[in-house]
């Protein structure tokens, strides 16, 4: 076989319940099989994941390595990719059948675009509920202005693993991915790829993004070990992006628009876990609101003022304990009568009626 048009790069760790769905969805693409290769990078799984992957050989090539996190998996897999484009897929997600053909047609028509993302279906493995999450408008983005950086940051959920496809000559410039970014390394890869080229958005949902308790970044119940891992990864991601974006001669204001939300997220987790000063909590909560929302009703502003006053009055860990209790109480629904703030991110969510898409069983 000559050089394939696309490499499907699947990163996986202890996904024995899900990895077959991911691989089968890659094999069942309506894009010509002869023009693709499938690489699976197993990041030191301790369950049956490698055994399941081997069932698909020789159609799939398995790369095994010791456990080191998502960044190290990308560093192992991307140099092995032979395709002109690299389409990323997490081992616990899966694609619609037309995912690859839609993305490849988009990129073929836009040679100036180096990285493309798209809408997703979010599937809850516990409840079976599904919703379509999509950008409200299509847009091409170059990091030429603060507004561009802010927009890309707000659309980052469409450029994560399982949603993003990048030209190989662009993504190769990103390497090596700093290996201290054990989770959220996909953000580093997508942001730096966009910095080296241009990014595009497709509205159509083409990936099924699985929500489940074993996901390394999702926190469904209080899990201090997972939260600390995430906090350290966010801090490392912010630090490394500032360095690498700066070396790409990007303006400081644009870098701040891209990186500040990571700083705020890391700071909030640190305050939740380790405490700090009430003034730090106030700053973090104020910044988080300014990043997430652009306006709200008068009633909501009064409520937000009360919350910020609590942030100034309470120790951080106590504040976040109360905040967590509130979010799971009836008071949250009652507060909704005051009106909801308008988010900055132009993202739409539509519930998809059951039954689930028959291409895959989301709860198997």
N, C-alpha and C positions, 0 to 999 in steps of 0.2 A: 504494500500500500504506500502511496505517496504521502505528501504532507496533508494531514486531515484539515478540514475547514475549521473544526471546533474540537477542543478538548473539554470534556465534562470532568471537572475536578471535584470529587466528593471527599470532604473531610469528616472523619467519624471517630467517636470515642464512646465505647460501651453503649452502642445503639442496637443491640441484638433484637430488640422489639420492633425496630423501625427500618433498619438498613436495607432490608429486601424491598420495601416500598420505594425507597430512594433509587435503588439500582434499576428496578423494573421500570420505573417512570422514565429513567434515562434511556433504557433500551427500547422503550415503546414510543419514542419520539417520532413524529411524522417527517422529520428531517432525515435525509438518506443516511442509513447506518454506515455505509462505506466511507462517508465523509466525516465520521466522528471517531474519537477514541474516548474511553472511560478509564480514568485513574481514580483509585480509592486509596486515600492516605489514612491508615489506621494509626491513631496517636496512642499506641500502647494499651489497647483495650484489654480488660481482664475478664471479659465475658465471651460469648460465642460469636462476636462480631466477625473476626477474621475467618472463622470456619464458614459462616454464611456467605461472606464475600467470595470465598474460593469456589463455591458452587457455580459461580457465573463465569469462571475462567473457561476459555481464553478471551471471552468477550470483554472482560474487565481485567485491568492490571492492578494488582494489590501491592502497595508500598507500606511496609511495616516499620515502625520506629518506636523508640522508647517514649513514654509520656512526657510531653513538654508544653502542651497548650496549643491553641489555634495558630499562633504566629509560627511556631516551629513546624506545624503541619504544612502551612503554606510554603515555608522555606524549603521543605522537602519535596512538595508536589509541583510547584510552579516551574522550577527548572526542568522537570521531566516532561512538561506539556509540549507536545509537538504541533498542536493546532494553531492556526492563525489567530483564533479567539479562544479565550478560556472562560467557560461558563461554570460558576461555582454553585455547589449544592451541599447543604449540610446533610449528614447521615440520618437525621430525624425528620426531614421534610421530603416533599415530592413535588413533581412538576405536572402541569397539564400536558396533554399530548402535543400541543402545537407550540409549546414554550420556545423551543430552539429555533423553529422555522420563523416565528414572528420576530424574534430578536435578531437573527441573522439577516433577514430581509431589511430590517431597520438599519443595521450597521452597514450593509452593502450599499444602501442608498445614501449614506452619510459618512463618507470616508474621513471627515474631520472629527467625528465623534469617536472618542477612545473608550468610553465606559458608558454603559446603559443599564438603567434599572426599570422596574415596573411594579404594578400593583400586585397585591397578594390576597389570598384567602387565608384568614386566621382560623384555625381549627382547634377547638378545645378537646383534648383527648379524654378529659374526665366527664364532660357533659355531652359531647358530640355536637355542640353548637358551632356554627360557622358564620363568619361575616366577611364581606368583601371590603378591603381597605385599599383605597386608590387615591392618587393625586387628583385634585380637582381640575388641573389643567396640565397639558403637556408643555414642555419647555426645554430648550437647550441652555446649558449653563457653562460659562467660562468664569474663572475667578478674577474678573476684571473690576469688581466693585464690592463694597461692603454688602450691598443688597444681594448680589449673587452668592456671596459666602453665607449670608443668613438664610437665603432660600434653600441652598443645598443642605445646610445643617437641618433645616426643618423637614426636608425630604429624605433624610438619612435612612429612615425605615425602609425605603424602597431601593437602597443600594447595599443592603446587607447580604451575607451569604445566602444562597438559594435564589436571590433576585438579581444579582449583578453578573454581567458579562463584560469582559475587558479584552481589548486587543493584546495579544501576547507581547508585542514589542513595547507596549505601554506599561503593562504590569511588571515586565522584567526590570524596568527602571526603578520600581519600588523596592526591590529586594536589596538587602535582606530586611525582612520585617522584624523589628525589635522583639526579641523572644520573651521579654518580661510582660508583653501584652498577651497574657494567656487566654483571655476572652476579649471580644470586641476587636480582634485583629482585622476583621473584615472592614471595620470603619477606617482603619489606617490605610489599608490597601485601596479602598474606593476613593477616599479623599485625596491621597497622593496621586492616584491615577487620573483623577479629574484635574488636579493641579498641573499635570504634565500634558494634558490634552484638552478635551471638552467632554461634558456629560450630557446625556439625553434621558428623558423620561418617557415611558410608555404607560398610558393609563390602564390598560387592560390587565386584570389579575391573571398571572401565569404560573404562580407558585402556591402550593398549599403549605403554609407555615404552621407547624404543629406546636401548640402550647401544652406543656406537660411538666410535671414536677421535677424531672431529672435534668431539664435544660440547665446548662451551667450559668445562664444569665438571668433566667426568670426566677423571681423569688415569690413563691405563693404563700409560704408560711415562714415565720421567723426562723432564719438559719444564719447564725452569726458567721460560721465558716464561709459560706457562700457569699455573704455580704462583704466580708473582709477581702475575699478574692476579687470581687467586682470593684471594690473601692481602690485597691492597689492597681488593678488593671486600668481603670479610668484615669487615675493620676499619671500612670506611665504613658498612656495613650496621649493625654494632653501635653505632657512634657515632650514626648518624641515628635508630635505633630508641630509644635512650636519650632523645634529645631529644624525639622525637614522642610516645612513650609517656608521658614525663613531662608534656608539655603537655596530654595527655588525662587528667591527674590520676590516673594509675595509681600504686598503692603501690610504693615502691622494691623491696620484696622480690619482688613479682610481676615487675617489670621485670627484675630480676637473674635470675630463673628462666628468662625468655625469652631474654635476651641473653647470659648468661655462656657458653653453649656456643659462640657465635660468637666471643667474646673468646678462648676457649681454642683454637679451631680456627685463628684468625688467628695467635695466639702460636706455636703449634706449627709452622706453615708458616714463620714468620719465623725461628725457631730452626734449622729445617732448611736454609734458604737462606743466612742471614747469620750464624748462630751467636749466641752470647751467653754467659751464665754457666750452669754446671751446675745451680745452684740454680733458675734459671728453668725448665730442662728438667724437673727434679724436680717443681716446682709444676705445670707444664703436664700432665705425664703423670699425676700424682696426681689433678688436677682432671678430666681426661678420663675416667679410670677411674670416679671417683665419679659423674660425669654419666651414663655409659653403663651401669654395672652396679650391682646391689644386693647380691649375695652370690656366693660361690664356695666350692669345696672347700678343705680345708686344704692340699692339694698345690698348688692354684692360687695360694693366698695366699703360699706360700713362693716360687713362681716370680715372682709380682708383686713381692715384696720384693726379689728378686734384680735384677729389671729396674729398679726405682727406685734401687737401690744403684748400678747401672751409670750411670743418669742423673746421679747425683751425682758419679761418678768420671770421666766422660768429657766432652770438649768436645761441645757439642750436635750439630754437624754429623757428628762421628764416631759419636755415639750413634744418630742417625737413619739413617746409612748401614748400621750393623750391624743395626738394627731392620728395615730394608727387606730386607737379605739374609736375615735369619732368616725373615721372612714368606714368602719364596719357596723356602725350603729344606725338607728332610725333617724337620728339627728341629721345625718347626711342627706336623707331624702327630704326632710322638712326644710333644711337649708335651701334645697333646690327651688323652693317657692319664691325665693328672692331673685331668681334668675341665674343663668349660667354665663360666665365670661366668654368672650369670643376669642377662640384660639388664633394665634398667628399662623400656624401651619395650615396650608390649604389642602386638607385631607378629608376625604369622605368615607363614611362607614355605612354599609348596608347589610342588614341581617339576611342571610341566605336560608330559605326554608329547608327543613329536613325533607327527605332523606339527604344525606351527604352525597357529594359527587361520587358516582359509582366507580370511578377509576381506581380509588384506593379506599380501604377501610381505615378511618382515622383513629379508631380505638382498639385496633387489634393488638 
